Amino acid sequence: MLPALAQALEDPRPMTDAEQRLACFEMFNTFWQETSDRGIPFDTIGTMSISAALFALVAAHGQETTAEFVRDLVDIIRSGEFNLPTATH
């Protein structure tokens, strides 16, 4: 079992925001890998993940707040925050 998820299940206290994010990150990475292992391309997984997130954000926060969030993401993406480090040999 994933470390953060295992801790969350064993610990009766409510998780902190950071613990929730770590557990979610681990579960999402596991989902991503299992889906990829079934032959679904990363582009499809990514597009569907973004779509699902946007539906949930609109439902929870409304169209305007979600649109502002997405608008802010443009600069964050362009700044390189989501770039993975490239391996050097």
The first five atom37 places (N, CA, C, CB, O) and aatype in JSON, in Angstrom:
{
  "aatype": [12, 10, 14, 0, 10, 0, 5, 0, 10, 6, 3, 14, 1, 14, 12, 16, 3, 0, 6, 5, 1, 10, 0, 4, 13, 6, 12, 13, 2, 16, 13, 17, 5, 6, 16, 15, 3, 1, 7, 9, 14, 13, 3, 16, 9, 7, 16, 12, 15, 9, 15, 0, 0, 10, 13, 0, 10, 19, 0, 0, 8, 7, 5, 6, 16, 16, 0, 6, 13, 19, 1, 3, 10, 19, 3, 9, 9, 1, 15, 7, 6, 13, 2, 10, 14, 16, 0, 16, 8],
  "atom_mask": [
    [1, 1, 1, 1, 1],
    [1, 1, 1, 1, 1],
    [1, 1, 1, 1, 1],
    [1, 1, 1, 1, 1],
    [1, 1, 1, 1, 1],
    [1, 1, 1, 1, 1],
    [1, 1, 1, 1, 1],
    [1, 1, 1, 1, 1],
    [1, 1, 1, 1, 1],
    [1, 1, 1, 1, 1],
    [1, 1, 1, 1, 1],
    [1, 1, 1, 1, 1],
    [1, 1, 1, 1, 1],
    [1, 1, 1, 1, 1],
    [1, 1, 1, 1, 1],
    [1, 1, 1, 1, 1],
    [1, 1, 1, 1, 1],
    [1, 1, 1, 1, 1],
    [1, 1, 1, 1, 1],
    [1, 1, 1, 1, 1],
    [1, 1, 1, 1, 1],
    [1, 1, 1, 1, 1],
    [1, 1, 1, 1, 1],
    [1, 1, 1, 1, 1],
    [1, 1, 1, 1, 1],
    [1, 1, 1, 1, 1],
    [1, 1, 1, 1, 1],
    [1, 1, 1, 1, 1],
    [1, 1, 1, 1, 1],
    [1, 1, 1, 1, 1],
    [1, 1, 1, 1, 1],
    [1, 1, 1, 1, 1],
    [1, 1, 1, 1, 1],
    [1, 1, 1, 1, 1],
    [1, 1, 1, 1, 1],
    [1, 1, 1, 1, 1],
    [1, 1, 1, 1, 1],
    [1, 1, 1, 1, 1],
    [1, 1, 1, 0, 1],
    [1, 1, 1, 1, 1],
    [1, 1, 1, 1, 1],
    [1, 1, 1, 1, 1],
    [1, 1, 1, 1, 1],
    [1, 1, 1, 1, 1],
    [1, 1, 1, 1, 1],
    [1, 1, 1, 0, 1],
    [1, 1, 1, 1, 1],
    [1, 1, 1, 1, 1],
    [1, 1, 1, 1, 1],
    [1, 1, 1, 1, 1],
    [1, 1, 1, 1, 1],
    [1, 1, 1, 1, 1],
    [1, 1, 1, 1, 1],
    [1, 1, 1, 1, 1],
    [1, 1, 1, 1, 1],
    [1, 1, 1, 1, 1],
    [1, 1, 1, 1, 1],
    [1, 1, 1, 1, 1],
    [1, 1, 1, 1, 1],
    [1, 1, 1, 1, 1],
    [1, 1, 1, 1, 1],
    [1, 1, 1, 0, 1],
    [1, 1, 1, 1, 1],
    [1, 1, 1, 1, 1],
    [1, 1, 1, 1, 1],
    [1, 1, 1, 1, 1],
    [1, 1, 1, 1, 1],
    [1, 1, 1, 1, 1],
    [1, 1, 1, 1, 1],
    [1, 1, 1, 1, 1],
    [1, 1, 1, 1, 1],
    [1, 1, 1, 1, 1],
    [1, 1, 1, 1, 1],
    [1, 1, 1, 1, 1],
    [1, 1, 1, 1, 1],
    [1, 1, 1, 1, 1],
    [1, 1, 1, 1, 1],
    [1, 1, 1, 1, 1],
    [1, 1, 1, 1, 1],
    [1, 1, 1, 0, 1],
    [1, 1, 1, 1, 1],
    [1, 1, 1, 1, 1],
    [1, 1, 1, 1, 1],
    [1, 1, 1, 1, 1],
    [1, 1, 1, 1, 1],
    [1, 1, 1, 1, 1],
    [1, 1, 1, 1, 1],
    [1, 1, 1, 1, 1],
    [1, 1, 1, 1, 1]
  ],
  "atom_positions": [
    [[0.85, -1.18, 0.0], [0.0, 0.0, 0.0], [0.89, 1.24, 0.0], [-0.97, 0.0, 1.23], [2.02, 1.21, 0.51]],
    [[0.4, 2.31, -0.56], [1.13, 3.56, -0.65], [1.35, 4.13, 0.75], [0.38, 4.58, -1.53], [0.44, 4.08, 1.58]],
    [[2.55, 4.67, 1.05], [2.86, 5.13, 2.4], [1.87, 6.15, 2.97], [4.23, 5.73, 2.42], [1.39, 5.97, 4.09]],
    [[1.56, 7.19, 2.23], [0.65, 8.22, 2.76], [-0.76, 7.66, 2.94], [0.61, 9.43, 1.82], [-1.44, 8.0, 3.92]],
    [[-1.2, 6.81, 2.02], [-2.52, 6.22, 2.13], [-2.57, 5.26, 3.32], [-2.91, 5.49, 0.83], [-3.55, 5.26, 4.07]],
    [[-1.54, 4.45, 3.49], [-1.48, 3.53, 4.62], [-1.54, 4.29, 5.94], [-0.21, 2.68, 4.56], [-2.25, 3.89, 6.86]],
    [[-0.79, 5.39, 6.02], [-0.8, 6.2, 7.23], [-2.2, 6.78, 7.47], [0.24, 7.32, 7.14], [-2.67, 6.8, 8.6]],
    [[-2.84, 7.24, 6.42], [-4.16, 7.83, 6.55], [-5.17, 6.81, 7.06], [-4.62, 8.4, 5.2], [-6.05, 7.15, 7.85]],
    [[-5.05, 5.57, 6.62], [-5.99, 4.53, 7.05], [-5.73, 4.08, 8.48], [-5.91, 3.35, 6.11], [-6.65, 3.65, 9.17]],
    [[-4.47, 4.16, 8.92], [-4.11, 3.7, 10.27], [-4.31, 4.77, 11.33], [-2.67, 3.24, 10.28], [-4.55, 4.45, 12.49]],
    [[-4.22, 6.02, 10.94], [-4.27, 7.13, 11.88], [-5.7, 7.66, 11.99], [-3.3, 8.26, 11.45], [-6.25, 8.12, 10.99]],
    [[-6.31, 7.6, 13.19], [-7.7, 8.02, 13.33], [-7.9, 9.54, 13.26], [-8.25, 7.52, 14.62], [-9.03, 9.99, 13.08]],
    [[-6.84, 10.33, 13.39], [-7.02, 11.79, 13.37], [-7.23, 12.26, 11.93], [-5.79, 12.5, 13.98], [-6.79, 11.61, 10.99]],
    [[-7.91, 13.38, 11.77], [-8.09, 13.93, 10.42], [-6.73, 14.28, 9.8], [-9.01, 15.19, 10.46], [-5.82, 14.73, 10.49]],
    [[-6.62, 14.06, 8.5], [-5.37, 14.37, 7.81], [-5.24, 15.87, 7.61], [-5.29, 13.64, 6.47], [-6.23, 16.57, 7.4]],
    [[-4.0, 16.33, 7.66], [-3.74, 17.73, 7.34], [-3.9, 17.9, 5.82], [-2.31, 18.17, 7.82], [-3.99, 16.93, 5.08]],
    [[-3.91, 19.14, 5.39], [-4.0, 19.42, 3.96], [-2.82, 18.78, 3.23], [-4.05, 20.94, 3.69], [-2.99, 18.19, 2.16]],
    [[-1.63, 18.91, 3.79], [-0.44, 18.33, 3.15], [-0.53, 16.81, 3.08], [0.83, 18.74, 3.92], [-0.14, 16.22, 2.07]],
    [[-1.04, 16.18, 4.13], [-1.2, 14.72, 4.12], [-2.25, 14.29, 3.1], [-1.6, 14.22, 5.52], [-2.07, 13.29, 2.41]],
    [[-3.34, 15.05, 3.0], [-4.36, 14.74, 2.0], [-3.78, 14.84, 0.59], [-5.56, 15.68, 2.16], [-4.05, 13.99, -0.25]],
    [[-3.0, 15.89, 0.35], [-2.4, 16.09, -0.97], [-1.43, 14.96, -1.31], [-1.69, 17.44, -1.03], [-1.41, 14.48, -2.44]],
    [[-0.62, 14.54, -0.34], [0.34, 13.47, -0.58], [-0.37, 12.15, -0.86], [1.28, 13.32, 0.63], [0.0, 11.43, -1.78]],
    [[-1.4, 11.83, -0.07], [-2.16, 10.6, -0.29], [-2.82, 10.63, -1.66], [-3.22, 10.4, 0.82], [-2.79, 9.63, -2.39]],
    [[-3.41, 11.76, -2.01], [-4.06, 11.89, -3.32], [-3.04, 11.76, -4.44], [-4.8, 13.24, -3.42], [-3.3, 11.1, -5.44]],
    [[-1.88, 12.39, -4.28], [-0.82, 12.31, -5.29], [-0.39, 10.86, -5.5], [0.38, 13.17, -4.87], [-0.23, 10.42, -6.64]],
    [[-0.21, 10.12, -4.41], [0.2, 8.72, -4.52], [-0.89, 7.89, -5.21], [0.5, 8.14, -3.12], [-0.58, 7.06, -6.07]],
    [[-2.15, 8.1, -4.85], [-3.24, 7.35, -5.48], [-3.34, 7.7, -6.96], [-4.57, 7.64, -4.77], [-3.55, 6.82, -7.8]],
    [[-3.2, 8.98, -7.29], [-3.29, 9.39, -8.68], [-2.15, 8.8, -9.49], [-3.29, 10.92, -8.78], [-2.37, 8.33, -10.61]],
    [[-0.94, 8.8, -8.94], [0.2, 8.21, -9.66], [0.0, 6.72, -9.89], [1.5, 8.45, -8.89], [0.36, 6.2, -10.95]],
    [[-0.57, 6.03, -8.92], [-0.86, 4.61, -9.08], [-1.9, 4.41, -10.18], [-1.35, 4.0, -7.75], [-1.73, 3.54, -11.04]],
    [[-2.96, 5.21, -10.15], [-3.99, 5.14, -11.2], [-3.36, 5.39, -12.57], [-5.11, 6.17, -10.92], [-3.62, 4.66, -13.52]],
    [[-2.54, 6.43, -12.66], [-1.91, 6.81, -13.92], [-1.08, 5.64, -14.47], [-1.01, 8.08, -13.73], [-1.16, 5.31, -15.65]],
    [[-0.28, 5.01, -13.59], [0.58, 3.91, -14.02], [-0.25, 2.69, -14.43], [1.55, 3.52, -12.89], [0.04, 2.07, -15.45]],
    [[-1.27, 2.34, -13.64], [-2.11, 1.18, -13.97], [-2.84, 1.4, -15.29], [-3.11, 0.91, -12.84], [-2.97, 0.47, -16.09]],
    [[-3.32, 2.61, -15.51], [-4.03, 2.92, -16.74], [-3.08, 2.85, -17.93], [-4.68, 4.31, -16.66], [-3.43, 2.32, -18.98]],
    [[-1.9, 3.38, -17.76], [-0.89, 3.33, -18.81], [-0.5, 1.89, -19.11], [0.35, 4.15, -18.41], [-0.3, 1.51, -20.27]],
    [[-0.38, 1.07, -18.06], [-0.03, -0.34, -18.23], [-1.1, -1.09, -19.04], [0.15, -1.01, -16.85], [-0.8, -2.12, -19.65]],
    [[-2.32, -0.58, -19.04], [-3.4, -1.19, -19.83], [-3.41, -0.7, -21.28], [-4.75, -0.89, -19.19], [-4.27, -1.08, -22.07]],
    [[-2.45, 0.15, -21.6], [-2.31, 0.6, -22.98], [-2.98, 1.91, -23.33], [0.0, 0.0, 0.0], [-3.02, 2.3, -24.5]],
    [[-3.52, 2.59, -22.34], [-4.15, 3.88, -22.63], [-3.05, 4.94, -22.68], [-5.23, 4.25, -21.55], [-2.26, 5.06, -21.74]],
    [[-2.99, 5.7, -23.78], [-1.91, 6.69, -23.94], [-1.96, 7.79, -22.88], [-1.99, 7.31, -25.32], [-3.03, 8.16, -22.39]],
    [[-0.78, 8.32, -22.54], [-0.69, 9.39, -21.55], [-1.54, 10.59, -21.94], [0.75, 9.82, -21.37], [-2.14, 11.23, -21.07]],
    [[-1.6, 10.92, -23.24], [-2.41, 12.07, -23.67], [-3.88, 11.87, -23.32], [-2.25, 12.29, -25.18], [-4.55, 12.81, -22.9]],
    [[-4.36, 10.67, -23.5], [-5.77, 10.38, -23.19], [-6.0, 10.46, -21.68], [-6.18, 8.99, -23.72], [-6.99, 11.04, -21.23]],
    [[-5.11, 9.88, -20.91], [-5.24, 9.91, -19.45], [-5.2, 11.37, -18.96], [-4.1, 9.08, -18.77], [-6.01, 11.77, -18.13]],
    [[-4.26, 12.13, -19.49], [-4.13, 13.53, -19.08], [-5.34, 14.36, -19.42], [0.0, 0.0, 0.0], [-5.84, 15.12, -18.6]],
    [[-5.83, 14.2, -20.65], [-6.99, 14.97, -21.09], [-8.21, 14.63, -20.24], [-7.29, 14.71, -22.57], [-8.95, 15.52, -19.82]],
    [[-8.42, 13.36, -19.99], [-9.57, 12.95, -19.18], [-9.41, 13.4, -17.73], [-9.75, 11.42, -19.24], [-10.4, 13.76, -17.08]],
    [[-8.2, 13.38, -17.21], [-7.96, 13.83, -15.84], [-8.26, 15.32, -15.7], [-6.51, 13.55, -15.43], [-8.89, 15.75, -14.73]],
    [[-7.8, 16.11, -16.68], [-8.07, 17.55, -16.65], [-9.57, 17.81, -16.77], [-7.3, 18.27, -17.78], [-10.11, 18.64, -16.05]],
    [[-10.24, 17.1, -17.68], [-11.68, 17.28, -17.85], [-12.44, 16.94, -16.57], [-12.19, 16.41, -19.0], [-13.33, 17.69, -16.17]],
    [[-12.09, 15.83, -15.94], [-12.76, 15.44, -14.7], [-12.52, 16.49, -13.61], [-12.26, 14.06, -14.22], [-13.44, 16.83, -12.86]],
    [[-11.3, 16.99, -13.52], [-10.99, 18.01, -12.52], [-11.79, 19.29, -12.78], [-9.49, 18.32, -12.53], [-12.3, 19.9, -11.84]],
    [[-11.9, 19.69, -14.04], [-12.65, 20.91, -14.36], [-14.14, 20.75, -14.04], [-12.47, 21.27, -15.83], [-14.76, 21.67, -13.51]],
    [[-14.71, 19.59, -14.35], [-16.12, 19.36, -14.0], [-16.31, 19.49, -12.48], [-16.58, 17.95, -14.48], [-17.26, 20.11, -12.02]],
    [[-15.39, 18.89, -11.71], [-15.5, 18.94, -10.25], [-15.31, 20.36, -9.72], [-14.48, 18.0, -9.62], [-16.03, 20.78, -8.82]],
    [[-14.35, 21.09, -10.28], [-14.13, 22.47, -9.83], [-15.32, 23.37, -10.15], [-12.87, 23.04, -10.48], [-15.7, 24.19, -9.32]],
    [[-15.89, 23.23, -11.33], [-17.07, 24.03, -11.69], [-18.23, 23.68, -10.74], [-17.48, 23.78, -13.17], [-18.93, 24.58, -10.28]],
    [[-18.42, 22.41, -10.46], [-19.5, 21.99, -9.56], [-19.31, 22.56, -8.15], [-19.59, 20.46, -9.51], [-20.27, 22.96, -7.49]],
    [[-18.06, 22.58, -7.7], [-17.78, 23.03, -6.33], [-17.66, 24.54, -6.2], [-16.51, 22.4, -5.84], [-18.08, 25.11, -5.19]],
    [[-17.1, 25.2, -7.23], [-16.77, 26.62, -7.08], [-17.42, 27.54, -8.11], [-15.3, 26.78, -7.15], [-17.32, 28.76, -8.0]],
    [[-18.07, 26.97, -9.1], [-18.72, 27.78, -10.13], [-17.81, 28.06, -11.32], [0.0, 0.0, 0.0], [-16.6, 27.85, -11.27]],
    [[-18.44, 28.52, -12.39], [-17.73, 28.75, -13.64], [-16.71, 29.87, -13.54], [-18.71, 29.06, -14.74], [-15.58, 29.71, -14.01]],
    [[-17.07, 30.99, -12.94], [-16.16, 32.14, -12.91], [-14.9, 31.86, -12.1], [-16.87, 33.34, -12.33], [-13.8, 32.16, -12.56]],
    [[-15.05, 31.28, -10.92], [-13.89, 30.97, -10.09], [-12.99, 29.96, -10.79], [-14.32, 30.45, -8.72], [-11.77, 30.09, -10.76]],
    [[-13.6, 28.95, -11.4], [-12.82, 27.94, -12.12], [-12.11, 28.57, -13.3], [-13.72, 26.79, -12.59], [-10.94, 28.26, -13.56]],
    [[-12.78, 29.46, -14.03], [-12.15, 30.13, -15.17], [-10.97, 30.98, -14.72], [-13.18, 31.0, -15.91], [-9.94, 31.01, -15.4]],
    [[-11.1, 31.66, -13.6], [-9.98, 32.45, -13.07], [-8.81, 31.54, -12.7], [-10.43, 33.27, -11.83], [-7.65, 31.86, -12.98]],
    [[-9.1, 30.41, -12.08], [-8.07, 29.44, -11.72], [-7.32, 28.95, -12.96], [-8.69, 28.24, -10.96], [-6.09, 28.9, -12.98]],
    [[-8.07, 28.6, -13.99], [-7.47, 28.11, -15.23], [-6.67, 29.22, -15.91], [-8.56, 27.57, -16.19], [-5.6, 28.97, -16.46]],
    [[-7.18, 30.43, -15.87], [-6.46, 31.57, -16.45], [-5.11, 31.75, -15.75], [-7.32, 32.87, -16.34], [-4.1, 32.01, -16.4]],
    [[-5.09, 31.61, -14.43], [-3.84, 31.72, -13.67], [-2.88, 30.59, -14.02], [-4.13, 31.72, -12.17], [-1.66, 30.77, -13.98]],
    [[-3.42, 29.42, -14.36], [-2.57, 28.28, -14.72], [-1.74, 28.54, -15.97], [-3.43, 27.05, -14.92], [-0.65, 27.99, -16.12]],
    [[-2.25, 29.36, -16.86], [-1.52, 29.66, -18.1], [-0.12, 30.18, -17.77], [-2.3, 30.69, -18.96], [0.87, 29.68, -18.31]],
    [[-0.04, 31.17, -16.9], [1.27, 31.74, -16.54], [2.13, 30.74, -15.77], [1.08, 33.01, -15.7], [3.35, 30.68, -15.95]],
    [[1.5, 29.95, -14.92], [2.24, 28.95, -14.15], [2.84, 27.91, -15.09], [1.32, 28.27, -13.1], [4.0, 27.52, -14.93]],
    [[2.07, 27.45, -16.06], [2.57, 26.47, -17.03], [3.71, 27.08, -17.84], [1.43, 26.0, -17.98], [4.75, 26.45, -18.02]],
    [[3.51, 28.31, -18.33], [4.54, 28.97, -19.14], [5.81, 29.26, -18.35], [3.99, 30.26, -19.71], [6.89, 29.36, -18.94]],
    [[5.71, 29.38, -17.05], [6.9, 29.64, -16.22], [7.74, 28.38, -16.02], [6.48, 30.2, -14.87], [8.86, 28.45, -15.52]],
    [[7.19, 27.22, -16.42], [7.94, 25.97, -16.31], [7.7, 25.19, -15.05], [0.0, 0.0, 0.0], [8.39, 24.19, -14.8]],
    [[6.74, 25.61, -14.24], [6.5, 24.93, -12.97], [6.13, 23.45, -13.13], [5.4, 25.63, -12.21], [6.39, 22.64, -12.24]],
    [[5.54, 23.1, -14.26], [5.12, 21.72, -14.49], [6.12, 20.92, -15.31], [3.78, 21.7, -15.17], [5.86, 19.76, -15.62]],
    [[7.24, 21.52, -15.67], [8.25, 20.79, -16.45], [8.94, 19.77, -15.58], [9.28, 21.77, -17.06], [9.28, 20.03, -14.42]],
    [[9.15, 18.6, -16.15], [9.91, 17.57, -15.46], [11.38, 17.78, -15.73], [9.46, 16.15, -15.89], [11.77, 18.16, -16.84]],
    [[12.22, 17.54, -14.72], [13.66, 17.68, -14.99], [14.11, 16.66, -16.02], [14.47, 17.52, -13.7], [13.64, 15.52, -16.02]],
    [[15.0, 17.06, -16.88], [15.5, 16.14, -17.89], [16.72, 15.42, -17.32], [15.86, 16.89, -19.2], [17.55, 16.01, -16.64]],
    [[16.79, 14.14, -17.62], [17.9, 13.32, -17.14], [19.16, 13.63, -17.94], [17.55, 11.82, -17.24], [19.12, 13.8, -19.16]],
    [[20.26, 13.71, -17.25], [21.55, 13.89, -17.92], [22.37, 12.64, -17.68], [22.29, 15.17, -17.42], [22.31, 12.03, -16.61]],
    [[23.13, 12.28, -18.67], [23.93, 11.04, -18.55], [25.38, 11.38, -18.34], [23.77, 10.15, -19.78], [26.21, 10.47, -18.22]]
  ]
}
